Amino acid sequence: MLRYPALHASHAGIWIANADGARPIGRGEAIRIAADTPVIMLNAPLVGQRLGYPDLSGLDLLELYAFLRPAQFAVPTPKGIARVTGLDVPSEDAEVAPFLLRAAEAMLALTDTDWPEREGAWTAAQSLFRLRWPWAPVVAERLKKPAVNERWLFSSLPEWEEHPPRPAPRTVTIEPGDAEARLVDLTGHGAEERPGQRAYAGAATAAFAPRAMRDTPNLVLAEAGTGIGKTLGYLAPASLWAEKAGGAVWISTYTKTLQRQLGQETARLYPDAAIRKAKVVTRKGRENYLCLLNLEDALQGGFAGRAAILAHLVARWAAYSADGDMVGGDLPGWLPTLFRRNGSTALTDRRGECVYAGCPHYRKCFIERAARASSDADIVIANHALVMVNAARGRELATRPTRYVFDEGHHIFDAADSMFATALTGAETIELRRWILGPESSGRGRRRGLAARLSDLASYDEQGARAISDAVTAAGALASDGWLQRLGEGAPFGPIETLLAAVRGLTYARAEQPGDAGYGLETELAEPDATLIEAAAPAAAALDGLVRPLVTLGRRLEAVLAEAPDWMDAPARARVEGAIASIGWRAETVASWLSLLARVGGPVDGDFVDWLAVDRIEGREFDIGLHRHWLDPTRPFAEIVLKPAHGALVTSATLTGGGDWEVAEARTGAPHLLRPAARFEAKSPFDYTRQAEVLIVTDVKRGDIGALANAYAQLIVASRGGTLGLFTAIRRLRGVHGRIADRLAREGLPLHAQHVDPIDTGTLVDIFRDDPGASLLGTDALRDGVDVPGESLRLVVMEGVPWAKPSVLHAARRLAGGGSAYDDRLVRARLAQAFGRLIRRADDSGVFVMLSAAMPSRLLSAFPPGVPIARVTLEEAVARVASRLSSRATVGHERREPA
């Protein structure tokens, strides 16, 4: 029996349990016990937040689970832990503390068995013991030393193999009837007939037809309402084309949630797991994957304290991970948050420091393995950002896809807006400085500068060595450590910091308003003052002095590849090719900065929107600079991504975005192609008249946080949980949560909140999905991309009309897009996306509540035709919610596991 007590804290109270039983305690006593004695807890950061003791640490069951069952997910709640340990679910808060004791014993009992993840556990436990991991003494005494030394992580990981380039896809034609037949195979011959899905699959085949003209892809825009089954609808023709043509179809999404769902749906295509692993590959950006070299550095002393413990738990996971994806893969999303994200980002390749073939782990690298696997796959599941990055930076040209499916296609505009933007800011320039110069302080880490990474080239090629030297000299003009403090003191150093100081001064002069809340400031780059104009010329000269040696260095590296010296083996070639791509990307970035600086005091370019900004959080400045976005970012998207492709299907449930087909085309790049896009529309099969209703509450005063909180509380109690609350401002979300969490806890209704709970968004959604009595408050990230079918989501409440945030960029696009009509289209699209969270399958029913008396009638067309809409008082809304959802809530609670 464990000798440690267990502590549980919720909004309903605090309890402590040991071998003698459980009792409620006060906050002060709980903090004293936790400070004096190691206690068993579930999610220490969350418990610490509820105790008001953020430095709380102890024996966290989630850390123990991550050690014993790496690469296995558990919902981080008592119910989730009960599921993975085979225990009964505690029926009330008072029973959770003793349950945690039983759960710990159940987990530790694994050590008495030959469980699948035993290998490596003893060795990891010894390292964690030396780091004083709280669980280490308990685990170490239960693990027997293996008779044979355990394989070290870096020797146990498999190596990827080089394959010859894949031949270009053959020219084939997929008939609509063939796609419909494949769809029948995927859904099952006894499945319910879905005419909309069959028609969708047939229409999607046009995107896979042979291309008739250069730079003119076959573009199909398909809006398919929720419930049509569009995933299988496009997988049918996509898989047929991949088989017959011998090419890869890239399916691109916007959210990690849909990526994960797609991976699960492909099991219908390839039921055999081994075949599916070869045929279907999920790709993400480099910053999502574990970097083995960074991990090795962390394990060998690069990390200290809690970050070092995290590194060893990540090493346990890496040995059993399917793909090394740390963000949305099989690493539990809650694991980094247990360590306050201390060190997790340093374990990925976020800083462009990869040395490619110069890395001792190159042949085992998760990133390289995914890239090579995707070149031989039939289906590659990617995201919009990665697709655009690969196309823009010219990486993987030999395996560039010719066929795309853009699911969540209504987000293409936003993804392109981020991808093709330019930001000349202090944070961006200091990052470039570090990439060129390497570490300039005594900080620990393995990061090296450009000269160190390319030292062998410098010794071989005189011109290349001179270019490296010139780039290092020029990088000294960029912002350096301490730049924000120097700007605040009025003492900038160098031409770039002088420019940023001028930007800061002009932004405060023009953008700050009396009573400003301390959030970010911005002002359009128009009529710049003399100080900014005078600072722009030296800054441009400094950047010009940097871009020239970078371009020269890239050319010299290309010449070295062409000459192929004796030392140029395959790994060296791969390293030089990686360096060429990395240098080219940064040279393009500096060139875009120069173009932006030419705007200061120069003519306006109608294709772009330029502005100055001081980024702040609660009054604290964290970045300053100039920004440039395309007025229409689908122009570069069409040029760089669509035109080289042979076919693309762009699909979504809300593709027309609160407008018509012209809006859908404008936001996907179709007008910039010679050939018009094909259109297809399939209405949702759901009976919205019966399954849902929309209530607009007319008596909650705008801006009154107390009244808003009261409305949320009454509605959540009326629905008995199952509520998704959506906010347009984090401040109001936190204000409402602080007022209602304890009140709902007394009703036995758990409440979770984004930007409040120290839990990542994906895990919050998993917790919400797992408990029909729980409710979740969040912002934009939860409005689009949350798939919670069934009784766990039966009420959606929005705190106000989701108008676009006023900004320089929005004002410019509003002017170009029709004024108030542009605003209305954006709001209708957001309302449609929010309503789409409510009804996910045929047996769902629910209520959508808008807490805004000022909801204009012209925006009500955002909701599906036939759905009942009524303007009511809060009292009437509460009564209608209770009447409609009470029976459903009862069913939901009956389905919960018995205690």
N, C-alpha and C positions, 0 to 999 in steps of 0.2 A: 504493500500500500504506500502510495506517495506521501511523504511527510509534509508537503507544502500545502498551504491553504489555497482556495480558489476564490477569485473576486469577480463579481459581475456588477456592472453599472449600466443602467438604462435611464430613460427619462422618467420612468416610474419609480425608481429607487435604486439602492445599493445593497448588495448582499455579500456575505463572506461565508465560506463553507470549509470545514475540515473533517477529520474522521469522526468528530463528535456531533456533527450536524451543521445546519445552516441557520443564520440569523441576519436580520436587517441591521445595517449600521449607518452612521452619518458620514458625510463627506470628509470631515476632519480625521475621523478614526480610520477611514479607508486609506487616506493619503499617508497617515502615520504607519499603518501596517505595511503598505506597499513600499514605503521608503526603508523600513527596517528589515523586512522579510521578503524573499522571493515568492511571488504569488503567481498562480496559474490564471491566465486570462485568455480571452478570445478577442484578438485585434487590439493590442495595447494602445496604439495611437487614438483609437476611438474611445476606449475606456478612459484614457488620460484626458481627452477633451471633455468628456462628461463629468469628470472629477475636477476640472479646472487645474489639472496638474500635467502640463504638456510633456514634461520630461519623464513621465512614468515608463518604467521598463520592468521586465520580469520574464516569466515563463509563458511565452505566447504560443498557444496551441497551433496557430497558423505557421509559425516558424518550424515547429516540430513536424507538422504535416509536410511542409516543403522539403524538409530533410529526408523524411522516411519515404515519401511518395513523390519524388521529383517528376515534373511534366504531367502531373495529374491535377485536375481542377476540383476544388470543393467550394461551394458557396459559403462565404465566411460568416455564417450565422449558426446558432445552435441547431436549427433544422438541417442546414447543410452538413454540419459536422456529424449529426446523428445519422444522416444518410450514408456517409463514407465509413462510419465505424459500426453500423448495424445496431445502434442503440435506439431506444424510444425517444421521441421528441419531447422535451419539457413543455408542459402545457401552459405554464405561466412563468413570469420573471423570477419568482421566488425559488423556482426549481432549477434555474440555470446554473447557479454556482456549484451545487453538488453534481450536476450533470457534467460540468467541465472536469471534475475529478475523475469521473467514470470514463469520459472520453480520452483523457490523457492515458489512463491505464490501458484502454482498448488500443490506442495508437502504439504504445510502447510494447504491447503484446506481439506486434509484428516482428520484433527483434528475435522472438523465439521461433520464428518460422523461416523458411527459405523464400522470402518474398521477392518479387521480380527485380526490385531495385536494391538488392543487398550489396552487389558489387560496388566497391568504392566507399561504402558507408563507414567502415572501420577507420580507413585512412582519413576521411573527411572529419570524423569525430575527433581524432587525435589533434588535427589542426585547429578545430574549433575549441577544443579544450584549452589549448595554449592561448587562444584569443579571449578566453573567459566567457564563451557563449553560455547563457544561463542553463540551457538544456544539456550541455556537454557532459557534466558529471553523471547525470541520470542515464544518458544514452551510452556513454562510454563503458559504464559498468555492466550494461546488458549485452553489449556486442562482443563476441569472441573474436580474437585475432585470427584471421584466416591462415590456413596452413601454407598457402602460396601467396606471395606478395601480390596485392591488387594492382591491376593495370592503371597507370596514371591517365587522366582524362585525355591528354594530347596524344597518347599512343593508342587509345581505344577508339577514337573517332575514325570513321572510314574515310578514305581518300577518294576524291572524284577523279574521273579518268577523262583524258582528252579524246574527243571524237572528231572524225573528219567533218567538214562543213556539211550541213544539210542541203540537199539539192533544192532549187527553187520550186515552189508549189506548181503542180501541173494545172493546166487549164481545164476545168470541168464545169459542168452545169448541174445544179441541184434543182430538181423539179419540185414544185409545191406538194404534189402528191406523195413523193418520196419522204419529204420532211414530215408530212402528216402521219405517214406509216411509222416512221421512227418515233414520233411522239406517242403513238399507241403503244409501242414497245416500252417506252419509258414510264408511262402512266399505268400500264397493265391493261390487258385486254378486257378485264371485267370492270374497269373503272367507269365512273359516271361520265356520260358524254358531255363535253364542254365545247360547244361550237365556237365560242370566242377564242379559246386557246388554239383550236385547230386552224381557224382563220389567221390567227396571229403567226403561227408557225409557217403557214404558207406564204404570208406576206413577207416574213423575214428572209426567205430564200433569195429575194432580189438583191440583198446585200452581198450575196456570195456568187453572183453571176460574174462572168468574165468582163473585165473593164474594156470599154470601147475606145476611149481616148486618154492620152497622157494627162496627168494632173486632174483627172475627172473621175473620182470614185463613184461607185454606185451607193448613194446615200439613202437610207430608209429611216424616216422618223415615225416611230410607233408609240402611240399613247395607249397604254393598256391599264384599265382601272384595277384597283385592288381586288384580288380574287380571281383574276383571269388565269394566273399561273404562267406569267411571262418567262420565268426562269427556264422551265422545261420547254416552253414555246420556242426560245431561241437556242437552247442547247441541242434541240433536234436537228435543225439545219446546220448548225455550227459543227457538230460532231460528224455529220455526214460529209461535209466539205473537207474537214481535216483528214478523214479516212481516205476519201477519193483523191484529194489533191496532194496529200502528203505534206501539208503545211500546218502551221499553228494558228489558232484563232485566239486573239487576246481579248478577254472579257474584263472590262474595266469598271470599277465601282467607285463610289465616293466615300463610303463608310466601311470601317473594318467589320461591322456587324454583317453587312451583306457579303463581304468577302468570305467570312466564316460560313454563312448559309450556303453560298455557292459551292464551297468545298464539300459540304454535306450532300447537296443535291447531286453532285457528280457520282455519288455512290450508285445512283440508278443507272448511269451510263456504264460504269465499270464496277460491278459488285465485288470483284476480286481486289483485295487491298493492294497486293503487289503490282497488279496491272494498273490500278488507279494511280499509284505513286509514280509510275513511269509516264502515264498519259496526262495527268493533271498536276500542274505545278502552280503554287501560289507565289507571286513575286511582289516584293515591296521595296521601298527605298533603302539604301544602305544603312541609314540611321536606325532602322528597325531591328537589325540583326546584331547578335553578339559578335564582337571582335575578339578572336582568340588571343591575339597579341596583347590587347588591352587587359583581357582577363588574366593572362599569365603575369603581366606586370603587377596587377592588383594582388594576385596570390603570393607573389614573391616580395611583398613589402611595399608596393606602391600605394596601398590603402591602409588605413589605420582605424581602430575603434570599430564602431558599428558597420562602417562601410566595408571593412575587411570581412566581417561575418557575412554580409550580403554577398560578397564575391565568392565565398566558399559555398553558399547555398546555390548561387547561380552556376557554379562549376558542377555541383551535383545534378542540377537540371540539364546542363549542356550535354552531359553524358547520355541522357535519355531523351533529349528533345528530338522531334521529328525534323525540324528545319532551322533551329536556332533563332526563331523570331521572338524577340523580347517584347514586342508591342502588338498584342492581339493574337499571338500564337499560343503555344502550349505552356508558356510561362504564366502562372496565375497573375492576373493584373494587380491583385492585392499585395503581392510580395514586395515590390519596390516601395509601396506606400508604408509598409511596416517600418521601413528605414528612413522615412521622410524623404524618399527618393535620393538619399545620400549615397552617391556613387553610381547609381544605375545608369545615368546618361554617359558616364565616363567609360562604360563597358561596351558602348556601341561606337560605330565609326561616324560620329556626328561632325567631326572637325576637318574632314577631308585629308586625314593624315595617312591614309592607307599607302603602303609601299608595294602593294601587289606582290609580284613574284619575289621581291626582296624579303618577304615575311617568312619565317621558318614554318609557319602553319598554313602557308598558301594552299597546299594541296588538300587541306582539310577544311578550308574556310567555308563557313555557311553561306556567305554572300556569293562566292564564286561557284559553289555547288548549285545554288538556286539558278544562277545565270546560265550555267551549262545544261542543267536539267530542263530549263524552259526552251532551250534551242531544239530539243528533241521531243518536246511534249506536243500533244494535240490541242490541249486546252490550257491556256495560261491565265490565271486569275490575278489581275493586277489592280492598280488604282489610277485614277485620272492623273494625279501628279506624276507618278512614275512614267506613265505613257508619254506625257509631255516632256519630261526631263530627258528620257532616252532619245526622243525624236529631236529635241532642240540641241542636245550636246553631242549628237552623232555617235553615241556609244552603241555597240552591238549592231553595227550596220549590216554585217553579213547575215544576221538573223532577224532583220527588221520585219515585223509582221506586215502582211498585206490585207488582213481582215480583222476588223475590230467590232466588238459589241460594247457600247457604252451604256451600261445600266445606270440607274439614277442620273439619267442624261440631263435633267433639269439643273444639275450642279456643274455642267461643263463650263458655263460662263464664269462661275465663281472660281473654279479650279484654274482656268486660264488666266483669270484676273490676278491670281497670286503668282502663277508661274512666270508670266511675262512682264512682271512689274520690275521697277528699278528703285533701289533705296540706297542713297549715299548718306549713310549715318555713321555715328561714332562706333556703334557696335559692329557694323559691317567692315569698316576700315581697320579696326583693331584686330578683327579676325583674320583679315588678309595679311596684316603685318606679322601676326604670329605664324601664319602658314609659311611666309617667306623667311623670317628671321629665326623662327624657333623660340625656345624659352629664353627670356631676357632677365629672369630672376632666379632665385634659388629654389623655386617650386619643384616638387617631385613630379616624375612622369617621364615617359619615353619620347615625348614629342621632339622632332628634329626639324631644323630649318631646311630650306631648299638646297643650300650648299652641301649639307651633310647627306641629304637623300640622294643627291646626284654627284657625289664626290668622284665616282669612277668615270663619269662622263667628263668632268672637269679636267681630269688627268689625261684624257684621250683627245679631247677636242678643244683647241685654244679659243675659238670663237664662242663656243658654248660656255667655257669657263668665264670669259669676259662678260657674257650676257648675264650669267648668274651673279657675278660681282656687281654689275650695274643695277640689277634688280634689288639686291640686298641694300645697296647704297640708297636707291630711290625709296625703298620701303621705310627708311628712317623718317620720311616726311609725313607718314600716316599717323593717325591718333595712336597714343600709347597708354600704358597703364596709368590710372589716375587722371584721365582726361576730363571726366565729369567734374571732379573736384576742382581742377584748374579752371574750367569754364565758370564754375560757380564763384570762384575767387576773382574772375576777370583777368586771369593770367594764362591764356592759351599758349601752347608751344608748337610752333611749326605751322605751315600753311593750311593743313586740313583742320586742325583744331581752331585756327583763326576763322576759317569759314564757318565751322559749327558754332562758334561764339556769335558770329554775325546772324546766323539763322536763329539762334536762341533769342537774341535781343529783339529781332524784328517780329518773331512769333509772339513773344510776350507783349510787345507793343500793340499788336493788331488783334490778337485772339483772346487775351485774358479779359474776363468780364468781372464786374463787382460781385462778390459772393461766390466766386468760382469754387466748385466742389473739390478741386485738386486732381481732376482727371486730365487726360491728354489735351493738348492745345494744338490747333492747326490753323493755317491761313494760306490762301492761295498765293502762288508765286506770280504775283502781278505787281507792277510798279515797285520793284525792289529799291531799297534805300541805297545811298552812296556807300555805306559801310559794307553791305552785302556785295555790291558790284565790285568794289575794290578788293574784297577778299576772294572773289571767284577766280580772277586771273592767275594769282600765284598758285591757288589750289589746282587749277587746270594744268598749269605748267608742271606741277609736281606729279600729277597723275599721268601726264603725257610722258614724263621721264620714266615712269614705271611701266607703262604699257609697251613701250618700244622694246626694252630688253626681254620682256615676256614673250612677245611675238617672235623676236630673234631666236630665243631659246627653243621655242616650239619648232621652228624651222630647222635648227641645228639637230634637234632630236630626230626629226624626220629624215634628215640627211644621214645620221648615224644608222638608222634602221636600213636605209637604202644601201649603205656601204657594207653593212653586215661584217664588222670586224671579228677577229678570231674569238674574242671573249663573249660574243653575242650568241649565247645559247637560248633555248626556248624560254626559260624563266627570265633571263635578262631582257629578251625581246618583250615579254609581257609587261615587265616593269617599266620599260621605256614607253610602251604604248599607253600604259596607265598614266604616266607622267605627262605625255603629250595631251591626253584628254583633260587632265586636271589643269594644266597650264592654259590650255585653250579656253576652258570655261572661265578662268579668272581673268584672262586677257579680255574676253568679251564683257565681263562684268565691269572692268575698269573703263573700257570703251563706252559702255552705256552710261557710266558716271560722267565721262567727258561730254557726251551728248546732252546730258541733263544740265551740266554747268553752262553749256553754250546758250541755254534758255535764259540764264540770269542776265538781264539787261538786253536780251536779244528778242527776235520775233517769236510770236506764239505759234506753236505747231498744233493745228486743229485735231490731229490724231491722238494727242496725249492730254492728260490732266496732270498738272504739276502743282505741288504744294510743299510748304514748310511745316514741320511738326516737332513738338516737344512731347515725348511720350512720358506719362507720369502714372504712378499708382498711389492713390491717397496722398497726393502732393509730392511724392518722391520721384525725382527724375531718373529715368533709366536709359533713355536714348534720345538723340537729337539728330535731325538731318533733313535732307531734301528727298522728296518722293515723286515718282512718275509712274502712272498707270495708263494703259491704253484706254481710250474712250470706249472702244469696242474690242475687248480682248479676244473675241472669236476670230478676228482677222489673222493674228499670228497663229492661232490654233488651226485654222483652215489651211494656212500656207505650210505649216511645219508638220502637222499630223495628218490632216485629211487628204491633201492633194497627193502625197506620195503613196497613200493607201489605194487598194483596188476596190474596197467596199467597206462600209461601216453601217451598223445598225445603232441608232440612238433611241433609247427607250426609257420610259418612266410612266408612273401613274399620273403625274402632274406635268407632263411635258409642255403643254400649252401655257403653263405658268400663270394662270389667272387671266389669260387673254385668249388669243386665237392661234391659228396655225402660223400666221406671220410672226407672232411673238416666238413661237417654238423655233422657227427657222432662224430668226435673228439671234437667238440665244444659243444656237448650236453651230453657227458658222455657215449654214447652207447658202445664204446670199452671196458668199465669196467664191462659190464654185460655179463653173460654166453650166453644168447640168443640174436642173432642178431636182430637189429631193422628192422621193416617193413618200406618200403619207398613208398611215393606217391608224384606225382608231377602233378600240374595242371597249365598250362600256362595262363597268363593274357588274357582275351578276348578282350582287347583294340587293336585298329588299330594304333599302334605307328607310322607306316609309314605316316599315314595321320594326326595324332593328335599332333605329337611332332617333334622337331628337336634339335640336339645338335650342338652348335657352339663353336669352340675353337679359342679364340682371340689370335693372334700371335704377336701383336705389343704393348702390355702393359708391360713396363719394370718392372721386378721383383724388389721389394724393394722400388719402387718409389711411395710413398703414394699419391702425387699429381696426378700422372697419373692414379693410381688405383681409386681415388675419381672421377676423370673426367669420367672414364669409367662407374662407377656406375651411376653417374648423367645422362649421356647421355642415358644409357640403360633404366633407370627408366622413364625418360621423354618420350622416344620412346614408351614404353609400357603403358604410362599414369597410372603408379602405378601398383598395383597387383604384386609386386616383393618381393621375399624372397631372401635376400642377406646373404650368408653363409661365415663365416670367420674361419680361423684356429688359429687366435690370437686376443685376446681382444684389444691389443694395436692398431692393424691395424683397427679393427672395430671402435674404438673411433676416430681414426685419420680421417677415411673416413666420419663418421657421422658429425664431426665438420666442415668438408669442404663443405658438400653438403646439409645439412638440410635447411639452409636459401635459398639456390638456388632453391631447390625443392618447398619450401613454396611459393615462388614467382610464381611458375607454378601452384599453387593450389593443390600440391601433398603432403599430410602428410607423414612424415617419423618417424618411431618409431624404437627404438634400445634397445636390451638387453644390460645390463651392462652400459647403459647411462641413460635411463629414469628410474625414481624411481618408477617402476611398476613391479610387479611380472611377470614371464614369461607366465604363463597361461593367465593372463589378457591381456598381449600384443598380444597373439595369438587371443584372443576374439576380440580385437579392430581391428586387421588386417583382421580377417574374416568378420567383420561387414561393412567394407568400401572398395569397389572395387578400390578406388583411392589411398588407403594407401599402403605403403611399410614397410617392417620389416627387420632389420638387426640383425643377431644373430650368435651364435656359435654352438657347438655340440648339445646342447639341442634342437635346432630347426631342426637339420638334420634328426632326426628320432623321430617321435611321434607327428608331426604336421599334422592334417587332415583338410585341407581347400579346399574342392571341389568348383567348379564353378569359376566365373570370378574373385574372390578375389585373386586367386593365378594363374597367367598366365605366370610368368617368374621367373626362379630360376637362380641366379648368384653366382658362387663360385669364391673366390678370388685366389685360388690356389689349387694345388693337395693336398689332405688331407693326407699327409704322417704322420705316427705315430711319436709322440714326442719322441726324443731320451731319453732313461732312462735305468737304470741298468736292470729293469725288462724286458723292451722291447728287450734289447740286448740279454738277456738270452733266451727268447722265440724265437727270430729271429734265434739264433744259433741252437736251437733245432728243429725249424720248417722249415728249408730249406733256410735260408738266405734271399736273395732278393725275392724269391718266396713267402715267408711269408709276407714280406712287401707289395708285389703286391696284395695278397689276402685281406689284411686289407683295402687297398685303394679301390679295386674294390667293396668290401662290402659297404664302406662308400659312394662311388659314386652311387651305386645302391639305397641306402637308400635316398640319396639326390634327385636323379631323381624321386624316388617314391613319393615325395611331389607334383610333377607337375600334374600328370594325376590320378585323383581319381575316375572319373566316365566316362561313355561313351561319354558324350557331352563336356568333357574338351578338351582344346587344349592349347599348350604352347611351350615355348622355354627354353632350358637349356643352359646356357652360362658358359664356363670355361675361366677365365682370366689368362691363363697360356700357353705361347708358348712352355713350356717344357713338356707338357702333352704327356707321352709316348703312342705310338699306341697300345702297348700290354695291356694297361689298358682299352681300348675302349670296350672290351667285357663285361664290367660292365653294359652297357646300353642294353635295350631289342633288340633282333634281329629285323632288319628291320628299326629301327629308323635312319633317315638321319643324318650323321655326316659330318661336314665341318670345315676346318681350314680357318679362314677369318681374315681380319683386323677389327679393332674396327669400322671404318666407315661403312664397309659392314655389320657387325653384327647389328649395330644400325638400318640400313636401313631394314634388314630382320626382325628384331623384330618389327619395326613400321609397316611393310607391313603385317605381320602375325597377329599381336595383335591389330592393331588400331581399326578394326571393333568390336572386342570382348570388348575392353576397352570402346567403345562408348555404346555398349549394357549394360555394367556394370554401366555406369554413368546414363543411362536412367532409370535404375531400382531403383536408389536412390530416397528416399522420396522427393516429391516436397517441396519447401519452402512455 
